[in-house]
């Protein structure tokens, strides 16, 4: 059964999409270059050149890199590789539970953020932890992460640190430590590069786990343009482009949060540009789409009925979005 991501995609055309959290300043020039990759031949099914490029850029070992058709595909592959229970944050990304259901794994939800309670890891399972949190957008305390990873190492539990939105966090909080040699780090660079339709992701895992995950890969799982994108984004130039974008996105996010707060709507902004808000007068996201062509992420499917996650628009659309929200009851 398909996982619900904030409601149906059916309805009138979307004029301004604030539901994906992708960088609205993209597609990046690196993604656009990747789209010129030749498609007349299959990509290398081992993705050796891509793994070498990522390893060189990140300092991870070539043997630790696994390429996939986006973060979601890699999430399913991790759950398939591990026969134990699956733990994940609630509210949070629905595909963790979707993968567990597909492969008939038992599940144990976590509270959505560590401040809400202690996480107790089940031995010999898989635990997905978002860093930063999603949908709250908060960067989790590094000491807390280190303690949880130590606990996982003792319990023989795989922790998958989902770093999909890490590049879109305020630079002052981003820190890839204190991950251990046993950490599995999951990356979805198409978010930060504004090209979510280009399905390509990668992860770092201990060599023995990485080997298991590569053995479960279908041949040519990532397209030639997707593979080329993963190589293009593994550079200091690409990192600088994302950092410059983030300065603009954070500023726009603060402005949007201010307008929503002044309306008296409960509003929360974490370390990422997007905002969580709850309209004072119950309004469905479908009504917003039908009336104004604006799409937001309804958080009912993530356990937060009445709340919206609102991404930052393109700068050219910001004043329009602010006017629409300001006129809502």
N, C-alpha and C positions, 0 to 999 in steps of 0.2 A: 504494500500500500504506500503510495507516495507520501513523503513528509510534507506537512503544511508549513509554508514559509510566510506567515502573515496574512494568509487569505488567498482567494482565487486571483489568477491573472486575467480572468475574463472581465470584459467591460469595455468602456470607451477608450480610445487611444490615450496614452499617457503623454502629457506635454512636458511635465517636469517630474523626473523620477528621483524621489528622495528616499527610496526604500532599500537600496542596495549597499550603501556605505562605501561604494567605490569612489575613487578620486574623480570628482567631476571635471577636473582640469585635464584629464586624459581623453583619448588614449595618448600615452607618452610617445615621444619620438622613437623610443626603443621598441615599443610595441608596434609602431607603424613600420619600422624597418623589418621587424620579424615577419610582418604580413607579406613582405616581398620574397620570402623564402621560396625556392622552387618546390613545386608540389608534384612534379612528374615522376618522382621515385619515392619509395618507402624511406622513412627515417631509419637510422641505425637502431635496431631493437634493444641494444644494450645501452644506448644513450651515453656512450663513453665520453665523447667530446663535451657534452653538456655537463656530465658529472665532474669532469676535470675542471671545467670553467668555474663551476660552483665551488668546488673544493679549493681552487686557487684563490678565489675571492673571499671565502669565509674562513679559511684555515682548517676546515674539517678535512677528514681523510676521504679520498676518492671512494674507498670501499664502504664508507658510511652514508653515501648519498643515494637516495632512491627518487626517481622521477615518476610523476603520475599525471593523470588527466585532471588536474585540479585537486584541491585539498579534499573535497568530498570523496573522490575515488580512493584516495589514500586512506581516509578514515575507514572506509569499508574494507580495504585490504588489511589494515591493522587488526580489525575485529575478526576477520576471517582467519588470520594467522594465529590468533590467541583463543584458546578454548574456554577461558574462564569468564567470570562475570564482567559486566561493563558498568563503569561509573561515569557520571557526567553532571555538569551544573544544570540546575533548573531555577530560574529561567535560563535558557541557553539555546545553542544551535540544535535544531531538531534532528540533524542527520546522525548524531551519536546514537540516539535511541533508535533511529531508523535502521542503522546498521545492526544494532543488537537484535532487533526484532527479526530482520531478514535471516540472520544466522542463528536464531533461537538461543541467544545468550540471555541469562538473567541480568536484571538491571538494578542499580541502586543510585538514585539521584542524589546529588550534593545540593546544599544551599547555594544560591547563585554567586555569593561572594564570601570570602573567608571571614569577614566581619560578622556575618550572619550565624556563624557557628563553626565548630571544629569539623574537619573532614576526617573520617575514619576509613582508611583504605582496606579493601578486601584482598587477602592474599591471592597471588597468581591470577590476577585479573588485568583489566585495562582501565585506566582512569584518564579521562580527557579533561584537561584544565585549560581554559582560555586565558591567554596573557597578551593583551589586556582582557579583562572580563567582557563578555558580550551577553546581554545588550548594555550593561552598565558603563562600559568604556573605561573602567578603572584599572590602573596598573597595579598588580598585586605586589605586596611587600616582598622584597627580595629575601629577607630572613625567613619569612613564612614559606616561600617557595623552596628554599634550601632544606628546611626541616621536612617538608612534605616529600621532597625527592629522596632524602635520607631514609624516611619511613618506607617509601616504595622500594628502595634498594634492599632493605631488610626483609620485606614481605614478598619479594620476587613479583612485584606488580609493575607493569609497564605504565609509566606516565607519559602521555602524549601532550606536550605543551603546544597548544594551538596558537601560533604566532601570526595568524592571518592579518591582524590589524596593528601589529607592533610598529610597522613603519609610519602609521598615521597617528601615533601617540605624540604628545608633547616631548620634544627631544630631551628635556631634563630628566625624564623618568625611564627612558629606554635603557635597558641593561640586560644583556643575554646571560650574564652570570646570575645565580650560582648553580648552573646546571652541571650535572655530573657526567661521567663517562657513560652512564646508563640512560641518560635522558634521550627522549625522542622529541625532536623539534620539528613542527609542521609549519610550512610556509606557503602562502598563497599570494605571490607578488602581483597577480593580476588585479587585486584590490587597489593597491597603492598606485599602480600604473593605469588605472581607469580602463581596463580592458577585460571585464569579467566574462565576456563572450569568448575570449581566447582561453580555452580550458588547459591550464598548465600549472602544476604545483610540484613541490619537492619536499622531502624531509631528510633529516639527519637522524640516524639511529646507530646504536652499537653494531659493529660489523656482523655479528652472528644474526641479529634481528634484521638488519638490512638485507642480508642474503636471503632470509626467509621471505621478506616482502618482495624482493625482485623475482624470486621463484614463482610467486603468485601472479605476477604481471602478465597480462595478455600481450601478445606481440604487437608492437607499434602502438602502445597505449596512448602515446602523446603524438599529435600531428607534427609535421615538419615545421609549420609556423609556430606551434606551441613550444617545440624544442628550441627553435631559434630565439624565441622570446626569453626563455630561461637563460640562455647564454647572454643575450643582450642586457638583461637586467643585472647580471653578475658583474658590475663594474662600479668604480667610484663615481663615474659620471652619472650613471643611473641613480645611485644613492643621493647624489647632490640634487638631482632634479626632484626627487621625492621630497627631500628636506625643504627645498624652496617652496614647493607646493603646500607643504604642511603649514608653513608660516601663514600663508593666505587662508587656508582652510580653518585653522584654529581661530583666526581673527573673525571670520564670518560666523563660525559656530558660536562664539561669545556674543556676537550681535544678535543672532537668532534666539539664543537662550534668554537674553535680556528682554526681547519683545514678548516672548511667551510668559516669562515670569511676571512682567508688568501687567499682563492680562489676568493674573491671579491663578494661572494654571500651575499645578505642581510640576516642577521642571528640574531636571537633573542633567548636568554635563560633567562627564568624567575627564579623562586625559585624552580622549579622542575627539574629533570635531563634532560628531553627531550628538543629538540631544534626546533624552527621554522626556516625554510630557504627557499630561492627562487633561484633555479638554474639560473645562468646567461643566459645560453642557454635553452630555453624551452624544458623540458624533462618530459615525462609522467612517472608516477609511474609504469605503466604497462611495459614500456620499461626497467626500472631498474629491475623489477622482471624477465622479460623474459631474459635479458642479464646476470644478476648476481645472480638471486634467492634471491634478497633482497627486502623486502616489507616495504614501508613507508606509512604514511597516507596522501593521497592527500586531501588538504583542499578546493578544489573547491566546494564540497557540503556544506561547512560551510561558504561560501561567501568569500574565499580567493583564487581565481584562480591563479595557478602557484606556490603556496606555498606548502611545505611539512612539516609535523610534523614528526620528526625523533626521535625515542626512542633510548635508550642506549642499546647496545647489551650485551650479555654475555662477560665477560672479555676475554675469549678465542677467541672471534670473533672480538674484537675491532680493532686490527691491520689490519685484512682483510677488515673491513668496512672502515677504514680510507684510505686504499689503493684504494678501489673502488671509493670512493667519490673524492679522490685526482686526479684520472685519468679521471673523468668526465669533459666535457668542461665547 
